[in-house]
Amino acid sequence: MIGPLNPPVTNWHGKRVWLIGASSGIGAALAQTLLEAGAWVTVSARRQETLQHVAQPYAHAHVVAFDAADLNAWPEAFERTLAAMGHVDLVVFGAARYDPTHSWELNLDQVQKSFDLNVVAIYKGVSLLVPYFLKRGEGGLAVIASISAYTGLPKAVIYGATKAALNNMAQTLYFELEPKGLSVYLINPGFVETPMTAVNDFAMPGLMKPFDAAKAIVAGFERGDFEVRFPRGFAGSLRWISFLADRFRFPLLHKITKL
Ligand SMILES: NC(=O)c1ccc[n+]([C@@H]2O[C@H](COP(=O)([O-])OP(=O)(O)OC[C@H]3O[C@@H](n4cnc5c(N)ncnc54)[C@H](OP(=O)(O)O)[C@@H]3O)[C@@H](O)[C@H]2O)c1
């Protein structure tokens, strides 16, 4: 089929967007980009003061601080978001943790916490938002995963697995919900210079600034993409490598990562 996979967003003016994971990095830059474009945005994360800092310059920005890993906190956060904006058109799930870990140094507490926040919390959000959007007959769900979902990579034994789960989840959400009139987006960033990647002690190919990442995400919404991957060159190369037969892919990845 030719044509966009989601209806292109042509006008942000007055769109109600709930951004979860928006106190820093990509989420904060996305909030500011959408607010500048005329959207109403509720920013969520744990740190109230940092969220206030993001929202403070804008009349149509609201703050709802909550811990997304606490599943019991979601219903109230959703209610407060609805109370602040009247309704929600698009939700972006971006809260995550990153525990770079080799396979021989696994810590089960980190595994549990990563899956709780990066995956289970999103199921919780989806379980609240999908019935709401279906009742309204429209709405968009955007899941921020990562290009580390494409293939096994060094130190990604936890993080990459959580993001691979999201890649699969988003495909099913799209498959089932697009025919019912909802939009579903899978956002797969490469390396972006944020507090999350500040811990990396290796060269990050294609490293982007958060506002460039935000621009790429907004452009994806506006084109009506399903998967929004960036930066084009690095993300495209990793995608291509992921299609190689195992016997070629693993040696190539060892060569590239020097590990
Ligand atoms: N940076 C990259 O290179 C890169 C690459 C691929 C994918 N991503 C993905 O992009 C998304 C944003 O990451 P980022 O790089 O912008 O990192 P970041 O600056 O560390 O942002 C993470 C956000 O998640 C929030 N958060 C963390 N734990 C939370 C919790 N329990 N409840 C609610 N919010 C929580 C943080 O705020 P609080 O601490 O205030 O709660 C923060 O706003 C993540 O899903 C990440 O996996 C990033």
The ligand as a MOL file (V3000), in Angstrom:
LIG
                    3D

  0  0  0     0  0            999 V3000
M  V30 BEGIN CTAB
M  V30 COUNTS 48 52 0 0 0
M  V30 BEGIN ATOM
M  V30 1 N 19.7550 9.3040 24.5170 0
M  V30 2 C 19.8340 8.3170 23.6250 0
M  V30 3 O 20.8670 8.1290 22.9710 0
M  V30 4 C 18.6550 7.4380 23.3770 0
M  V30 5 C 18.7500 6.5170 22.3360 0
M  V30 6 C 17.6810 5.6740 22.0840 0
M  V30 7 C 16.5330 5.7680 22.8320 0
M  V30 8 N 16.4680 6.6710 23.8500 0 CHG=1
M  V30 9 C 15.2280 6.7090 24.6280 0
M  V30 10 O 14.7180 8.0190 24.6330 0
M  V30 11 C 13.9430 8.2190 25.8200 0
M  V30 12 C 14.4040 9.4810 26.5130 0
M  V30 13 O 15.7500 9.2890 26.9610 0
M  V30 14 P 16.8070 10.4650 27.0960 0
M  V30 15 O 18.0110 10.0530 26.4050 0
M  V30 16 O 16.1630 11.7460 26.7850 0 CHG=-1
M  V30 17 O 17.1620 10.3250 28.6500 0
M  V30 18 P 16.9480 11.2390 29.9060 0
M  V30 19 O 17.3130 12.6500 29.6330 0
M  V30 20 O 17.6160 10.5310 31.0250 0
M  V30 21 O 15.3610 11.1980 30.1020 0
M  V30 22 C 14.6910 10.1630 30.7170 0
M  V30 23 C 13.3820 10.7330 31.2090 0
M  V30 24 O 12.6490 9.7000 31.8660 0
M  V30 25 C 12.2270 10.1940 33.1310 0
M  V30 26 N 12.0810 9.0960 34.0590 0
M  V30 27 C 13.0400 8.2220 34.4700 0
M  V30 28 N 12.5270 7.3740 35.3810 0
M  V30 29 C 11.2150 7.7150 35.5120 0
M  V30 30 C 10.1650 7.2150 36.3120 0
M  V30 31 N 10.3410 6.1780 37.1360 0
M  V30 32 N 8.9450 7.8030 36.2160 0
M  V30 33 C 8.7440 8.8640 35.3910 0
M  V30 34 N 9.7090 9.3660 34.6040 0
M  V30 35 C 10.9330 8.8030 34.6910 0
M  V30 36 C 13.3320 11.1510 33.5610 0
M  V30 37 O 12.8710 12.1040 34.4940 0
M  V30 38 P 12.9450 11.9950 36.0910 0
M  V30 39 O 14.3360 11.5680 36.4390 0
M  V30 40 O 12.6040 13.3900 36.5170 0
M  V30 41 O 11.8970 11.0170 36.5030 0
M  V30 42 C 13.5860 11.8430 32.2230 0
M  V30 43 O 12.6270 12.8580 32.0140 0
M  V30 44 C 14.1220 6.9540 26.6550 0
M  V30 45 O 13.0370 6.0820 26.3930 0
M  V30 46 C 15.3910 6.3550 26.0900 0
M  V30 47 O 15.4620 4.9650 26.3000 0
M  V30 48 C 17.4990 7.5050 24.1550 0
M  V30 END ATOM
M  V30 BEGIN BOND
M  V30 1 1 1 2
M  V30 2 2 2 3
M  V30 3 1 2 4
M  V30 4 1 4 5
M  V30 5 2 4 48
M  V30 6 2 5 6
M  V30 7 1 6 7
M  V30 8 2 7 8
M  V30 9 1 8 9
M  V30 10 1 8 48
M  V30 11 1 9 10
M  V30 12 1 9 46
M  V30 13 1 10 11
M  V30 14 1 11 12
M  V30 15 1 11 44
M  V30 16 1 12 13
M  V30 17 1 13 14
M  V30 18 2 14 15
M  V30 19 1 14 16
M  V30 20 1 14 17
M  V30 21 1 17 18
M  V30 22 2 18 19
M  V30 23 1 18 20
M  V30 24 1 18 21
M  V30 25 1 21 22
M  V30 26 1 22 23
M  V30 27 1 23 24
M  V30 28 1 23 42
M  V30 29 1 24 25
M  V30 30 1 25 26
M  V30 31 1 25 36
M  V30 32 1 26 27
M  V30 33 1 26 35
M  V30 34 2 27 28
M  V30 35 1 28 29
M  V30 36 1 29 30
M  V30 37 2 29 35
M  V30 38 1 30 31
M  V30 39 2 30 32
M  V30 40 1 32 33
M  V30 41 2 33 34
M  V30 42 1 34 35
M  V30 43 1 36 37
M  V30 44 1 36 42
M  V30 45 1 37 38
M  V30 46 2 38 39
M  V30 47 1 38 40
M  V30 48 1 38 41
M  V30 49 1 42 43
M  V30 50 1 44 45
M  V30 51 1 44 46
M  V30 52 1 46 47
M  V30 END BOND
M  V30 END CTAB
M  END
